[in-house]
Amino acid sequence: MSNLFDLSGKVALVTGGSRGLGRAIAIGLADHGADVIIVSRNLGNCEAVAREVEAKGRKALALSGHMGRWEEIEAVVDRAYAHFGRIDILVNNAGMSPAAPSSVETSEKLLDAVLALNFKGPFRMSALVGTRMTGMGGGCIINIGSIGAVRPTPEIIPYAGAKAALNAMTIAHAQEFAPTVRVNAVLPGSFRTDVAQHWPADKEASTPAILKRFGEPEEIVTTILYLASDHSRFTTGTLIRVDGGRP
């Protein structure tokens, strides 16, 4: 079973890869043979994850960059290709999900920040990497969306809207970069990451998920491995919910 999702010889780039779901994804890819580029704003945290990847016998590169700013995205892509020569797997995971008490109290600054990190950044990253992938024979792009995109609530309208745009981008990029590059999205529900530590203590008890609990970070990894591997070579333009069964 350890060879089911063999990624040996592949190079993966994971944005927001220094903690939470991003870290779990980066480690999971390394466990199955991929070399990993870890990107986030905190270089020290990226370096810590890079050391974990290297301890597994894989190569790693830690890069600092704000994934909502195009000039920093372009610099990250250039450095990644200069170091490894290619990217086979791109995971657009960086994001932010601040809640707001009401629409009228949501500032333009907050709205712009949420859209920049959750949609504009992945759009530019995918445009740059997807174009290079097509020129180098193929690859796969995995966008980390949110169940909020299809189950929005008033307190997360900017976030839900940005993730809904990410869904649309996934389907459109699957067409644009076909047939050699596959593009899919994973829509997580609530996961027990470091972010969850700041949620109300009773939040998990009242979850609408039919499995009646939060997910563990590693429980998203198998979906990522499926999409990153050749086992999903006929899967593209797809949105996969990993949410514990949200009605």
C-alpha positions as YAML, in Angstrom:
chain: A
units: angstrom
residues:
- id: 1
  name: MET
  ca: [0.00, 0.00, 0.00]
- id: 2
  name: SER
  ca: [2.96, 2.36, 0.56]
- id: 3
  name: ASN
  ca: [3.52, 2.39, -3.22]
- id: 4
  name: LEU
  ca: [-0.09, 3.12, -4.11]
- id: 5
  name: PHE
  ca: [0.60, 6.84, -4.45]
- id: 6
  name: ASP
  ca: [4.24, 6.80, -5.47]
- id: 7
  name: LEU
  ca: [5.46, 10.35, -6.12]
- id: 8
  name: SER
  ca: [9.15, 9.52, -6.39]
- id: 9
  name: GLY
  ca: [11.00, 11.99, -8.61]
- id: 10
  name: LYS
  ca: [8.22, 14.58, -8.40]
- id: 11
  name: VAL
  ca: [8.64, 18.16, -7.16]
- id: 12
  name: ALA
  ca: [5.75, 19.71, -5.24]
- id: 13
  name: LEU
  ca: [5.19, 23.32, -4.19]
- id: 14
  name: VAL
  ca: [2.81, 23.93, -1.28]
- id: 15
  name: THR
  ca: [1.76, 27.47, -0.42]
- id: 16
  name: GLY
  ca: [0.82, 28.08, 3.19]
- id: 17
  name: GLY
  ca: [2.86, 24.95, 3.80]
- id: 18
  name: SER
  ca: [4.36, 25.83, 7.16]
- id: 19
  name: ARG
  ca: [1.42, 24.93, 9.40]
- id: 20
  name: GLY
  ca: [-2.06, 23.44, 9.56]
- id: 21
  name: LEU
  ca: [-3.38, 21.62, 6.52]
- id: 22
  name: GLY
  ca: [-0.49, 22.94, 4.42]
- id: 23
  name: ARG
  ca: [2.11, 21.32, 6.67]
- id: 24
  name: ALA
  ca: [0.19, 18.04, 6.72]
- id: 25
  name: ILE
  ca: [0.03, 18.11, 2.92]
- id: 26
  name: ALA
  ca: [3.73, 18.90, 2.55]
- id: 27
  name: ILE
  ca: [4.72, 16.07, 4.91]
- id: 28
  name: GLY
  ca: [2.29, 13.67, 3.22]
- id: 29
  name: LEU
  ca: [3.75, 14.38, -0.21]
- id: 30
  name: ALA
  ca: [7.26, 13.84, 1.15]
- id: 31
  name: ASP
  ca: [6.20, 10.57, 2.77]
- id: 32
  name: HIS
  ca: [5.29, 9.32, -0.70]
- id: 33
  name: GLY
  ca: [8.51, 10.34, -2.40]
- id: 34
  name: ALA
  ca: [8.10, 13.96, -3.51]
- id: 35
  name: ASP
  ca: [10.64, 16.70, -3.01]
- id: 36
  name: VAL
  ca: [8.83, 19.69, -1.53]
- id: 37
  name: ILE
  ca: [9.00, 23.48, -1.75]
- id: 38
  name: ILE
  ca: [7.36, 25.03, 1.31]
- id: 39
  name: VAL
  ca: [6.14, 28.61, 0.99]
- id: 40
  name: SER
  ca: [4.63, 31.00, 3.53]
- id: 41
  name: ARG
  ca: [5.27, 34.45, 4.94]
- id: 42
  name: ASN
  ca: [7.21, 33.03, 7.91]
- id: 43
  name: LEU
  ca: [10.53, 31.72, 6.61]
- id: 44
  name: GLY
  ca: [11.51, 30.19, 9.95]
- id: 45
  name: ASN
  ca: [8.38, 28.04, 10.02]
- id: 46
  name: CYS
  ca: [9.00, 27.00, 6.40]
- id: 47
  name: GLU
  ca: [12.55, 25.99, 7.28]
- id: 48
  name: ALA
  ca: [11.27, 23.87, 10.16]
- id: 49
  name: VAL
  ca: [8.97, 21.93, 7.82]
- id: 50
  name: ALA
  ca: [11.80, 21.69, 5.26]
- id: 51
  name: ARG
  ca: [13.93, 19.96, 7.90]
- id: 52
  name: GLU
  ca: [11.12, 17.47, 8.51]
- id: 53
  name: VAL
  ca: [10.96, 16.76, 4.77]
- id: 54
  name: GLU
  ca: [14.72, 16.30, 4.57]
- id: 55
  name: ALA
  ca: [14.63, 13.93, 7.54]
- id: 56
  name: LYS
  ca: [12.51, 11.66, 5.36]
- id: 57
  name: GLY
  ca: [15.26, 11.55, 2.75]
- id: 58
  name: ARG
  ca: [13.66, 14.04, 0.40]
- id: 59
  name: LYS
  ca: [14.93, 17.37, -0.89]
- id: 60
  name: ALA
  ca: [13.28, 20.54, 0.38]
- id: 61
  name: LEU
  ca: [13.33, 24.28, -0.23]
- id: 62
  name: ALA
  ca: [11.89, 26.87, 2.15]
- id: 63
  name: LEU
  ca: [10.78, 30.14, 0.57]
- id: 64
  name: SER
  ca: [9.22, 33.24, 2.11]
- id: 65
  name: GLY
  ca: [6.54, 35.11, 0.21]
- id: 66
  name: HIS
  ca: [3.14, 36.73, 0.58]
- id: 67
  name: MET
  ca: [0.80, 34.78, -1.68]
- id: 68
  name: GLY
  ca: [-1.54, 37.73, -2.08]
- id: 69
  name: ARG
  ca: [1.11, 39.90, -3.75]
- id: 70
  name: TRP
  ca: [1.91, 39.14, -7.37]
- id: 71
  name: GLU
  ca: [5.48, 40.41, -7.32]
- id: 72
  name: GLU
  ca: [6.30, 38.09, -4.43]
- id: 73
  name: ILE
  ca: [4.55, 35.18, -6.14]
- id: 74
  name: GLU
  ca: [6.61, 35.75, -9.27]
- id: 75
  name: ALA
  ca: [9.81, 35.81, -7.21]
- id: 76
  name: VAL
  ca: [8.88, 32.54, -5.47]
- id: 77
  name: VAL
  ca: [8.15, 30.82, -8.79]
- id: 78
  name: ASP
  ca: [11.43, 32.01, -10.29]
- id: 79
  name: ARG
  ca: [13.42, 30.79, -7.28]
- id: 80
  name: ALA
  ca: [11.62, 27.44, -7.22]
- id: 81
  name: TYR
  ca: [12.37, 26.76, -10.90]
- id: 82
  name: ALA
  ca: [15.94, 27.98, -10.53]
- id: 83
  name: HIS
  ca: [16.46, 25.49, -7.69]
- id: 84
  name: PHE
  ca: [14.63, 22.38, -8.94]
- id: 85
  name: GLY
  ca: [14.15, 23.08, -12.64]
- id: 86
  name: ARG
  ca: [10.48, 22.16, -12.57]
- id: 87
  name: ILE
  ca: [7.29, 21.87, -10.52]
- id: 88
  name: ASP
  ca: [5.15, 18.77, -11.02]
- id: 89
  name: ILE
  ca: [2.57, 19.35, -8.30]
- id: 90
  name: LEU
  ca: [1.25, 22.76, -7.20]
- id: 91
  name: VAL
  ca: [-0.93, 22.96, -4.10]
- id: 92
  name: ASN
  ca: [-2.54, 26.40, -3.67]
- id: 93
  name: ASN
  ca: [-3.27, 26.20, 0.04]
- id: 94
  name: ALA
  ca: [-2.45, 29.67, 1.45]
- id: 95
  name: GLY
  ca: [-5.53, 31.51, 2.62]
- id: 96
  name: MET
  ca: [-7.27, 33.45, 5.35]
- id: 97
  name: SER
  ca: [-10.81, 33.22, 6.71]
- id: 98
  name: PRO
  ca: [-11.60, 36.11, 9.05]
- id: 99
  name: ALA
  ca: [-15.16, 36.41, 10.26]
- id: 100
  name: ALA
  ca: [-17.05, 39.72, 10.24]
- id: 101
  name: PRO
  ca: [-19.97, 40.72, 12.48]
- id: 102
  name: SER
  ca: [-21.98, 42.04, 9.50]
- id: 103
  name: SER
  ca: [-21.64, 43.02, 5.86]
- id: 104
  name: VAL
  ca: [-21.94, 46.73, 6.59]
- id: 105
  name: GLU
  ca: [-19.09, 46.51, 9.12]
- id: 106
  name: THR
  ca: [-16.78, 44.72, 6.67]
- id: 107
  name: SER
  ca: [-14.10, 47.16, 5.55]
- id: 108
  name: GLU
  ca: [-12.83, 47.47, 2.02]
- id: 109
  name: LYS
  ca: [-9.34, 46.75, 3.32]
- id: 110
  name: LEU
  ca: [-10.46, 43.42, 4.80]
- id: 111
  name: LEU
  ca: [-12.39, 42.47, 1.66]
- id: 112
  name: ASP
  ca: [-9.39, 43.25, -0.56]
- id: 113
  name: ALA
  ca: [-7.05, 41.25, 1.69]
- id: 114
  name: VAL
  ca: [-9.31, 38.20, 1.68]
- id: 115
  name: LEU
  ca: [-9.76, 38.29, -2.09]
- id: 116
  name: ALA
  ca: [-6.04, 38.81, -2.67]
- id: 117
  name: LEU
  ca: [-4.90, 35.80, -0.65]
- id: 118
  name: ASN
  ca: [-7.73, 33.40, -1.45]
- id: 119
  name: PHE
  ca: [-8.27, 34.15, -5.15]
- id: 120
  name: LYS
  ca: [-5.93, 36.67, -6.79]
- id: 121
  name: GLY
  ca: [-2.83, 34.90, -5.47]
- id: 122
  name: PRO
  ca: [-3.83, 31.38, -6.54]
- id: 123
  name: PHE
  ca: [-4.88, 32.79, -9.92]
- id: 124
  name: ARG
  ca: [-1.44, 34.26, -10.55]
- id: 125
  name: MET
  ca: [0.43, 31.26, -9.12]
- id: 126
  name: SER
  ca: [-1.57, 28.85, -11.28]
- id: 127
  name: ALA
  ca: [-1.16, 31.05, -14.34]
- id: 128
  name: LEU
  ca: [2.62, 31.10, -13.97]
- id: 129
  name: VAL
  ca: [3.14, 27.47, -12.97]
- id: 130
  name: GLY
  ca: [0.41, 26.01, -15.16]
- id: 131
  name: THR
  ca: [1.86, 27.72, -18.23]
- id: 132
  name: ARG
  ca: [5.31, 26.33, -17.46]
- id: 133
  name: MET
  ca: [3.84, 22.89, -16.79]
- id: 134
  name: THR
  ca: [2.22, 22.79, -20.22]
- id: 135
  name: GLY
  ca: [5.53, 23.72, -21.80]
- id: 136
  name: MET
  ca: [7.35, 20.97, -19.90]
- id: 137
  name: GLY
  ca: [4.99, 18.10, -20.58]
- id: 138
  name: GLY
  ca: [2.43, 18.25, -17.79]
- id: 139
  name: GLY
  ca: [1.70, 18.36, -14.08]
- id: 140
  name: CYS
  ca: [-1.18, 18.86, -11.68]
- id: 141
  name: ILE
  ca: [-2.60, 21.77, -9.75]
- id: 142
  name: ILE
  ca: [-4.64, 21.27, -6.59]
- id: 143
  name: ASN
  ca: [-6.54, 24.24, -5.17]
- id: 144
  name: ILE
  ca: [-7.56, 24.11, -1.52]
- id: 145
  name: GLY
  ca: [-10.99, 25.69, -1.40]
- id: 146
  name: SER
  ca: [-13.60, 25.51, 1.34]
- id: 147
  name: ILE
  ca: [-17.01, 24.04, 2.01]
- id: 148
  name: GLY
  ca: [-17.91, 27.68, 2.67]
- id: 149
  name: ALA
  ca: [-17.89, 28.27, -1.09]
- id: 150
  name: VAL
  ca: [-20.97, 26.06, -1.47]
- id: 151
  name: ARG
  ca: [-22.38, 26.43, 2.06]
- id: 152
  name: PRO
  ca: [-21.86, 30.16, 2.72]
- id: 153
  name: THR
  ca: [-22.98, 31.91, 5.89]
- id: 154
  name: PRO
  ca: [-23.27, 35.68, 6.54]
- id: 155
  name: GLU
  ca: [-20.13, 36.00, 8.68]
- id: 156
  name: ILE
  ca: [-17.83, 34.63, 5.95]
- id: 157
  name: ILE
  ca: [-19.22, 36.28, 2.81]
- id: 158
  name: PRO
  ca: [-15.85, 37.66, 1.56]
- id: 159
  name: TYR
  ca: [-14.10, 34.35, 2.23]
- id: 160
  name: ALA
  ca: [-16.91, 32.25, 0.76]
- id: 161
  name: GLY
  ca: [-17.04, 34.49, -2.30]
- id: 162
  name: ALA
  ca: [-13.28, 34.23, -2.83]
- id: 163
  name: LYS
  ca: [-13.40, 30.44, -2.53]
- id: 164
  name: ALA
  ca: [-16.36, 30.29, -4.92]
- id: 165
  name: ALA
  ca: [-14.21, 32.22, -7.40]
- id: 166
  name: LEU
  ca: [-11.46, 29.66, -6.78]
- id: 167
  name: ASN
  ca: [-13.91, 26.90, -7.75]
- id: 168
  name: ALA
  ca: [-14.71, 28.70, -10.99]
- id: 169
  name: MET
  ca: [-11.00, 29.18, -11.66]
- id: 170
  name: THR
  ca: [-10.37, 25.47, -11.08]
- id: 171
  name: ILE
  ca: [-12.86, 24.47, -13.77]
- id: 172
  name: ALA
  ca: [-11.64, 27.13, -16.21]
- id: 173
  name: HIS
  ca: [-7.93, 26.38, -15.70]
- id: 174
  name: ALA
  ca: [-8.63, 22.67, -16.19]
- id: 175
  name: GLN
  ca: [-9.80, 23.63, -19.67]
- id: 176
  name: GLU
  ca: [-7.04, 26.16, -20.34]
- id: 177
  name: PHE
  ca: [-4.12, 23.89, -19.37]
- id: 178
  name: ALA
  ca: [-5.55, 20.64, -20.76]
- id: 179
  name: PRO
  ca: [-4.74, 18.03, -21.86]
- id: 180
  name: THR
  ca: [-1.36, 17.74, -20.14]
- id: 181
  name: VAL
  ca: [-2.08, 19.57, -16.86]
- id: 182
  name: ARG
  ca: [-4.88, 18.48, -14.54]
- id: 183
  name: VAL
  ca: [-6.52, 21.03, -12.24]
- id: 184
  name: ASN
  ca: [-8.77, 20.07, -9.32]
- id: 185
  name: ALA
  ca: [-9.95, 21.50, -6.02]
- id: 186
  name: VAL
  ca: [-10.46, 20.08, -2.55]
- id: 187
  name: LEU
  ca: [-13.16, 21.67, -0.38]
- id: 188
  name: PRO
  ca: [-12.36, 21.03, 3.30]
- id: 189
  name: GLY
  ca: [-14.77, 21.42, 6.14]
- id: 190
  name: SER
  ca: [-13.60, 22.13, 9.69]
- id: 191
  name: PHE
  ca: [-10.26, 20.56, 10.60]
- id: 192
  name: ARG
  ca: [-8.49, 20.38, 13.93]
- id: 193
  name: THR
  ca: [-5.50, 22.58, 13.07]
- id: 194
  name: ASP
  ca: [-3.76, 25.34, 15.01]
- id: 195
  name: VAL
  ca: [-6.47, 27.75, 13.78]
- id: 196
  name: ALA
  ca: [-9.11, 25.63, 15.52]
- id: 197
  name: GLN
  ca: [-7.49, 26.40, 18.87]
- id: 198
  name: HIS
  ca: [-9.00, 29.90, 18.63]
- id: 199
  name: TRP
  ca: [-12.54, 28.66, 17.95]
- id: 200
  name: PRO
  ca: [-15.21, 28.51, 20.69]
- id: 201
  name: ALA
  ca: [-14.88, 25.45, 22.91]
- id: 202
  name: ASP
  ca: [-18.32, 24.15, 21.91]
- id: 203
  name: LYS
  ca: [-17.88, 24.60, 18.15]
- id: 204
  name: GLU
  ca: [-17.09, 20.96, 17.43]
- id: 205
  name: ALA
  ca: [-20.06, 19.74, 19.45]
- id: 206
  name: SER
  ca: [-22.40, 21.80, 17.28]
- id: 207
  name: THR
  ca: [-20.81, 21.00, 13.92]
- id: 208
  name: PRO
  ca: [-23.35, 20.38, 11.13]
- id: 209
  name: ALA
  ca: [-21.12, 17.64, 9.70]
- id: 210
  name: ILE
  ca: [-22.95, 14.32, 9.76]
- id: 211
  name: LEU
  ca: [-19.84, 12.59, 11.13]
- id: 212
  name: LYS
  ca: [-20.25, 14.87, 14.18]
- id: 213
  name: ARG
  ca: [-16.61, 15.88, 14.52]
- id: 214
  name: PHE
  ca: [-13.80, 17.93, 13.02]
- id: 215
  name: GLY
  ca: [-11.33, 16.34, 10.65]
- id: 216
  name: GLU
  ca: [-7.73, 15.61, 11.54]
- id: 217
  name: PRO
  ca: [-5.15, 17.28, 9.24]
- id: 218
  name: GLU
  ca: [-3.87, 13.95, 7.95]
- id: 219
  name: GLU
  ca: [-7.39, 13.05, 6.79]
- id: 220
  name: ILE
  ca: [-7.12, 15.47, 3.90]
- id: 221
  name: VAL
  ca: [-3.79, 14.01, 2.76]
- id: 222
  name: THR
  ca: [-5.17, 10.90, 1.05]
- id: 223
  name: THR
  ca: [-7.34, 13.06, -1.21]
- id: 224
  name: ILE
  ca: [-4.32, 15.17, -2.10]
- id: 225
  name: LEU
  ca: [-2.26, 12.05, -2.82]
- id: 226
  name: TYR
  ca: [-4.97, 10.71, -5.11]
- id: 227
  name: LEU
  ca: [-5.13, 13.97, -7.08]
- id: 228
  name: ALA
  ca: [-1.33, 14.30, -7.21]
- id: 229
  name: SER
  ca: [-0.75, 10.76, -8.45]
- id: 230
  name: ASP
  ca: [-1.33, 9.02, -11.75]
- id: 231
  name: HIS
  ca: [-4.26, 7.19, -10.17]
- id: 232
  name: SER
  ca: [-6.33, 10.32, -10.93]
- id: 233
  name: ARG
  ca: [-5.07, 10.81, -14.49]
- id: 234
  name: PHE
  ca: [-8.69, 10.93, -15.79]
- id: 235
  name: THR
  ca: [-9.81, 13.41, -13.11]
- id: 236
  name: THR
  ca: [-9.71, 17.14, -13.84]
- id: 237
  name: GLY
  ca: [-11.95, 20.15, -13.32]
- id: 238
  name: THR
  ca: [-13.39, 18.42, -10.25]
- id: 239
  name: LEU
  ca: [-14.35, 19.79, -6.81]
- id: 240
  name: ILE
  ca: [-13.99, 17.18, -4.06]
- id: 241
  name: ARG
  ca: [-15.59, 17.83, -0.69]
- id: 242
  name: VAL
  ca: [-13.72, 16.56, 2.39]
- id: 243
  name: ASP
  ca: [-16.02, 17.94, 5.06]
- id: 244
  name: GLY
  ca: [-17.38, 15.12, 7.20]
- id: 245
  name: GLY
  ca: [-20.67, 15.29, 5.29]
- id: 246
  name: ARG
  ca: [-22.03, 18.81, 5.41]
- id: 247
  name: PRO
  ca: [-25.76, 18.84, 4.53]
...
